[in-house]
Amino acid sequence: MNARSAPARFDRARSSATAFLLEQDGFCLARDLAAPSVRRVAAELDRHFDDTPFCAGDFYGERTKRFGRLLVRSPSMCELVMNPVILTVAQQILGPHCDAIQLNVTQAIEIHPGALAQFPHRDQDMWPGADNAYEFLINVIWPLTPFTEDNGATLLWPRSHGGHDVEPEAAAVASVSDPGDAIIFLGSTLHGAGANLSNTTRRAIVVGYSLGWLKPYENPWLAYPPEIARDFPRGLAELAGYHQHRPNLGNFEGQCPSVLLQDDRPERLGAVDALRPDQAAALADFVAHQLLGASPPLAGPVSHP
């Protein structure tokens, strides 16, 4: 595989500039974005790497370890998931196409010496309905150890996003980076872990954000049941699935699932409408016509995905 080191413009960026580079190239590197948080997460996850068995299967990698549920395994993970620069970028890219974004995955990855290069893929392909009209997903890789061309740094293909074909001779960019850097790429960007040709392991965590109406890669309600999520800050709990996506999607007994995080939740709940503004307006017009004795309009029905 033909890989080259990241060019100079694959460098430090912040929200608006990062979103621009993502839309232009499909990926971006934000240098030294959260080094103190990454150091804490690396220390908190160390024993979990040691205790986790190797994966089974050529896609996940026979010489690779992976585990999720990082918000319960590392108290400092909240700082990375809720990083304001990353959240702003995710909202800018994904926000126009959903009522709210959600946490798609938190996963730790350790690639051992001898690991083969991962099959190049686009994460967005996990959803059959993704037609590249817009992005479904944004991923952030946080290196916990230095990423080099020899130890399996993630390879990314420039301008491979949005359904663009990749020429067979196209060169991938090796995401050479250090702990504290953030490798940000779109769900439609072609990528894959590089081969680990070194004698050291390469560790990282992946945090993904997706459109709130999609089924997430990691089941959040099993990973973070109410007795766990009730201790999360409100914004984190909403990202982790305790937020109703209008219209009425992901509800519990007809209400926002955040009701499960309350100490005084009543035994019986009544369903409550949760509609988009356009749907609420159409419904109000429909009801008003009936109250006036007129025939209600048929246009603008309340729809459900």
Backbone torsions as a table, in degrees:
resi	resn	phi	psi	omega
1	MET	NA	133.3	-176.4
2	ASN	-88.0	107.1	-179.5
3	ALA	-120.8	147.9	177.8
4	ARG	-132.2	156.8	179.2
5	SER	-66.6	154.5	-177.7
6	ALA	-62.5	136.5	177.9
7	PRO	-71.5	170.5	-173.8
8	ALA	-59.8	-36.2	-176.4
9	ARG	-73.9	-12.6	173.7
10	PHE	-80.1	70.0	-165.3
11	ASP	-138.8	-165.9	-175.7
12	ARG	-56.9	136.8	179.5
13	ALA	-149.9	158.5	174.1
14	ARG	-127.4	-178.2	-160.4
15	SER	-41.9	-64.3	-174.3
16	SER	-67.5	-40.9	179.3
17	ALA	-66.5	-38.0	179.0
18	THR	-63.9	-45.1	178.9
19	ALA	-61.3	-38.9	178.2
20	PHE	-61.7	-46.8	-179.4
21	LEU	-67.0	-35.8	177.0
22	LEU	-61.7	-45.9	-179.1
23	GLU	-69.9	-26.9	-179.2
24	GLN	-83.4	-49.4	-172.7
25	ASP	-109.3	-17.9	-177.7
26	GLY	92.8	-7.5	178.3
27	PHE	-157.9	166.5	179.6
28	CYS	-162.1	152.9	176.7
29	LEU	-117.8	123.4	175.3
30	ALA	-102.3	112.5	-175.8
31	ARG	-77.9	140.3	171.2
32	ASP	48.7	50.3	-176.0
33	LEU	-85.6	-30.2	-175.5
34	ALA	-157.8	51.0	-175.2
35	ALA	-58.7	-46.8	-179.4
36	PRO	-60.2	-42.2	179.5
37	SER	-63.9	-41.4	-179.2
38	VAL	-64.1	-39.3	178.3
39	ARG	-62.2	-41.3	179.4
40	ARG	-66.5	-43.8	179.7
41	VAL	-62.3	-42.8	-179.8
42	ALA	-58.4	-42.6	-180.0
43	ALA	-68.5	-39.6	-177.6
44	GLU	-70.8	-26.8	-178.1
45	LEU	-95.0	-4.8	-172.1
46	ASP	-54.7	-50.0	-177.3
47	ARG	-67.9	-28.0	179.9
48	HIS	-69.6	-36.7	173.4
49	PHE	-60.8	-44.1	-178.4
50	ASP	-62.5	-36.7	-173.4
51	ASP	-86.7	-12.6	-174.6
52	THR	-86.2	132.6	178.0
53	PRO	-74.5	165.6	177.0
54	PHE	-69.1	155.3	178.1
55	CYS	-70.8	164.3	172.9
56	ALA	-120.0	130.3	-179.4
57	GLY	115.8	146.6	-176.3
58	ASP	-73.7	-23.7	179.3
59	PHE	-75.1	-52.2	177.2
60	TYR	-67.0	-33.7	175.2
61	GLY	104.8	121.1	-179.1
62	GLU	-69.3	-19.6	178.8
63	ARG	-109.9	28.0	-177.0
64	THR	-128.4	143.0	173.2
65	LYS	-111.1	141.8	178.5
66	ARG	-142.5	142.5	171.3
67	PHE	-154.7	152.9	-176.7
68	GLY	-113.7	-151.4	179.4
69	ARG	54.1	42.0	-172.2
70	LEU	-69.4	-22.5	-179.2
71	LEU	-71.2	-17.4	174.6
72	VAL	-100.8	-14.5	-178.9
73	ARG	-96.6	-16.6	-179.0
74	SER	-141.4	108.8	178.9
75	PRO	-57.9	-27.0	-177.3
76	SER	-84.3	-6.1	-179.0
77	MET	-60.6	-30.3	179.2
78	CYS	-54.8	-36.7	-177.8
79	GLU	-64.4	-34.8	179.5
80	LEU	-79.9	-44.1	179.3
81	VAL	-59.9	-38.0	-176.1
82	MET	-98.2	16.1	179.1
83	ASN	-54.0	124.5	-173.0
84	PRO	-64.4	-33.7	178.1
85	VAL	-65.4	-47.0	-178.9
86	ILE	-64.2	-44.9	-179.3
87	LEU	-62.9	-37.4	178.3
88	THR	-64.6	-42.6	178.1
89	VAL	-63.7	-46.4	-179.4
90	ALA	-60.3	-41.6	179.8
91	GLN	-66.7	-38.0	-178.8
92	GLN	-67.5	-38.5	-178.3
93	ILE	-81.7	-43.6	-172.5
94	LEU	-96.4	-30.6	-172.6
95	GLY	-52.5	-40.3	-178.7
96	PRO	-64.0	-12.5	-173.3
97	HIS	-114.5	12.9	177.6
98	CYS	-158.6	166.0	177.7
99	ASP	-76.3	-31.9	179.0
100	ALA	-159.8	144.8	175.8
101	ILE	-83.4	164.9	-179.7
102	GLN	-139.4	163.5	174.9
103	LEU	-78.5	120.8	-178.7
104	ASN	-89.4	-36.6	-178.5
105	VAL	-166.2	148.8	160.5
106	THR	-128.6	120.7	-175.1
107	GLN	-142.8	136.2	174.0
108	ALA	-97.8	140.3	-176.3
109	ILE	-133.7	132.5	177.1
110	GLU	-128.7	116.5	-179.1
111	ILE	-103.4	121.8	-174.2
112	HIS	-93.0	158.9	176.2
113	PRO	-53.0	139.2	-179.0
114	GLY	92.0	-7.0	178.8
115	ALA	-65.6	135.5	176.3
116	LEU	-77.4	161.1	175.4
117	ALA	-64.0	142.4	-180.0
118	GLN	-76.4	149.0	176.8
119	PHE	-59.1	124.2	179.3
120	PRO	-61.3	134.4	-174.2
121	HIS	-154.3	168.5	174.0
122	ARG	-117.8	121.3	-176.3
123	ASP	-61.9	-27.5	-178.6
124	GLN	-64.0	-19.6	-178.9
125	ASP	-70.0	-8.6	177.2
126	MET	-67.2	-18.5	177.4
127	TRP	-107.0	114.3	-176.4
128	PRO	-59.0	-25.4	-177.3
129	GLY	-82.1	-2.9	-178.7
130	ALA	-71.4	110.7	-176.6
131	ASP	-112.2	12.5	177.4
132	ASN	69.2	13.9	173.0
133	ALA	-67.2	-29.5	174.5
134	TYR	-159.1	170.5	-177.0
135	GLU	-81.4	139.7	177.0
136	PHE	-97.6	-17.4	-164.6
137	LEU	-155.7	147.0	168.2
138	ILE	-129.6	132.4	177.5
139	ASN	-111.9	147.9	174.3
140	VAL	-129.6	121.7	173.9
141	ILE	-100.1	124.7	176.6
142	TRP	-107.4	104.2	177.6
143	PRO	-62.5	134.0	173.6
144	LEU	-98.3	-19.0	172.9
145	THR	-130.8	161.3	179.4
146	PRO	-57.4	139.3	174.0
147	PHE	-95.9	123.9	177.1
148	THR	-126.4	167.5	177.6
149	GLU	-65.7	-23.4	-176.7
150	ASP	-88.9	-26.2	-172.1
151	ASN	-102.9	14.8	173.9
152	GLY	101.8	24.3	176.1
153	ALA	-52.2	138.6	-179.5
154	THR	-57.8	135.0	177.5
155	LEU	-98.8	133.9	179.9
156	LEU	-128.8	140.2	179.9
157	TRP	-99.7	113.6	-179.1
158	PRO	-57.5	138.7	175.9
159	ARG	56.6	31.4	176.0
160	SER	-95.0	3.2	-175.5
161	HIS	-86.5	171.6	176.1
162	GLY	66.2	22.4	178.6
163	GLY	85.2	6.9	179.7
164	HIS	-69.4	136.7	176.2
165	ASP	-71.4	151.0	178.2
166	VAL	-110.8	126.8	178.1
167	GLU	-67.1	143.6	-178.2
168	PRO	-55.0	-33.1	-177.9
169	GLU	-90.5	4.1	-177.8
170	ALA	-61.8	136.2	-179.0
171	ALA	-88.4	136.1	174.9
172	ALA	-85.1	154.1	175.5
173	VAL	-97.7	124.4	174.1
174	ALA	-82.0	122.6	-174.7
175	SER	-79.2	64.7	177.8
176	VAL	-61.9	123.1	-172.3
177	SER	-163.2	174.4	-176.0
178	ASP	-126.9	161.0	174.7
179	PRO	-54.7	132.6	-174.6
180	GLY	106.1	-25.7	174.5
181	ASP	-76.7	158.4	176.5
182	ALA	-125.8	122.2	175.7
183	ILE	-95.6	113.1	-173.0
184	ILE	-113.1	129.5	178.4
185	PHE	-149.1	156.5	-176.9
186	LEU	-79.1	157.3	179.6
187	GLY	-66.0	-20.8	-179.9
188	SER	-94.7	3.4	-179.3
189	THR	-83.0	130.4	177.7
190	LEU	-70.4	130.8	-176.1
191	HIS	-159.0	172.6	175.0
192	GLY	178.6	150.9	177.0
193	ALA	-65.3	141.8	176.5
194	GLY	-79.2	167.9	176.1
195	ALA	-71.5	141.4	176.5
196	ASN	-92.7	99.2	-179.2
197	LEU	-95.5	4.4	-177.3
198	SER	-94.2	-173.5	176.7
199	ASN	-110.7	19.6	179.1
200	THR	-129.0	156.8	177.6
201	THR	-82.5	154.9	177.3
202	ARG	-117.8	121.6	-177.9
203	ARG	-113.8	147.2	177.0
204	ALA	-161.7	166.5	169.4
205	ILE	-124.3	149.3	177.2
206	VAL	-117.6	130.3	173.8
207	VAL	-120.1	123.6	-179.6
208	GLY	-116.7	144.4	177.1
209	TYR	-124.1	136.4	-177.3
210	SER	-136.4	172.2	175.8
211	LEU	-60.0	137.9	-172.2
212	GLY	-67.8	-13.9	-179.4
213	TRP	-95.7	4.8	177.9
214	LEU	-90.1	157.1	169.2
215	LYS	-77.9	120.6	-175.5
216	PRO	-74.1	156.5	178.9
217	TYR	-59.7	-47.5	179.0
218	GLU	-101.8	125.6	-178.9
219	ASN	-67.0	108.0	-171.7
220	PRO	-71.9	-30.7	-175.8
221	TRP	-76.4	-23.6	172.8
222	LEU	-84.4	-37.6	178.9
223	ALA	-69.1	-37.3	-175.6
224	TYR	-134.3	74.8	179.5
225	PRO	-63.3	166.8	-174.6
226	PRO	-52.5	-37.7	-178.1
227	GLU	-66.7	-20.3	174.5
228	ILE	-91.1	-48.7	-173.3
229	ALA	-67.7	-22.6	-178.8
230	ARG	-66.4	-15.5	176.6
231	ASP	-93.7	-1.9	177.5
232	PHE	-76.9	150.7	167.1
233	PRO	-57.8	153.4	-173.1
234	ARG	-56.2	-46.3	-178.4
235	GLY	-61.4	-37.7	178.8
236	LEU	-69.5	-42.1	178.3
237	ALA	-60.7	-39.6	178.2
238	GLU	-64.5	-42.6	177.4
239	LEU	-62.2	-34.3	-176.3
240	ALA	-85.3	17.2	171.6
241	GLY	109.0	-7.0	-177.8
242	TYR	-95.3	59.3	179.6
243	HIS	-154.8	132.0	-179.9
244	GLN	-85.7	127.4	179.6
245	HIS	-92.5	118.0	-179.6
246	ARG	-66.1	137.3	6.2
247	PRO	-95.8	114.3	167.9
248	ASN	60.1	24.3	-176.0
249	LEU	-93.4	132.0	179.9
250	GLY	77.2	30.9	-177.1
251	ASN	-84.4	165.3	172.3
252	PHE	-124.2	115.4	-177.6
253	GLU	53.3	35.7	177.0
254	GLY	78.9	10.5	178.8
255	GLN	-130.1	169.9	177.3
256	CYS	-60.6	134.4	-178.4
257	PRO	-64.0	-10.9	175.9
258	SER	-62.5	-16.2	177.0
259	VAL	-61.7	-25.1	179.0
260	LEU	-69.8	-14.6	-178.5
261	LEU	-92.3	-1.7	-179.2
262	GLN	-84.1	144.3	178.0
263	ASP	-75.8	-27.3	-174.1
264	ASP	-110.8	35.7	-179.4
265	ARG	-64.9	129.1	178.3
266	PRO	-68.5	156.8	-178.2
267	GLU	-67.3	-35.4	179.5
268	ARG	-114.6	138.1	179.9
269	LEU	-122.8	144.4	173.5
270	GLY	-99.8	137.6	-179.7
271	ALA	-66.0	142.2	-178.3
272	VAL	-129.3	131.3	178.4
273	ASP	-56.6	139.9	171.6
274	ALA	-137.0	90.7	-172.3
275	LEU	-116.3	155.1	171.9
276	ARG	-67.8	157.1	-179.6
277	PRO	-55.0	-41.0	-179.5
278	ASP	-65.8	-36.2	178.6
279	GLN	-71.2	-40.9	178.3
280	ALA	-62.0	-38.9	179.3
281	ALA	-66.8	-43.3	179.2
282	ALA	-64.2	-39.7	179.3
283	LEU	-66.5	-42.6	179.5
284	ALA	-61.1	-40.0	178.7
285	ASP	-66.1	-40.6	178.9
286	PHE	-61.0	-45.6	-179.4
287	VAL	-68.7	-41.6	-178.3
288	ALA	-60.6	-40.7	178.5
289	HIS	-61.2	-40.2	-179.8
290	GLN	-67.6	-40.0	179.7
291	LEU	-65.6	-26.6	178.7
292	LEU	-89.3	-0.3	179.2
293	GLY	81.8	12.6	-179.0
294	ALA	-99.2	162.9	177.3
295	SER	-71.8	128.3	-179.3
296	PRO	-70.9	147.5	178.4
297	PRO	-69.9	150.7	178.5
298	LEU	-95.1	-14.7	-178.7
299	ALA	-75.0	152.2	173.5
300	GLY	69.9	47.5	178.5
301	PRO	-69.4	157.8	174.2
302	VAL	-74.1	120.2	-176.2
303	SER	-109.2	156.1	176.3
304	HIS	-125.9	137.2	-179.6
305	PRO	-68.9	NA	NA
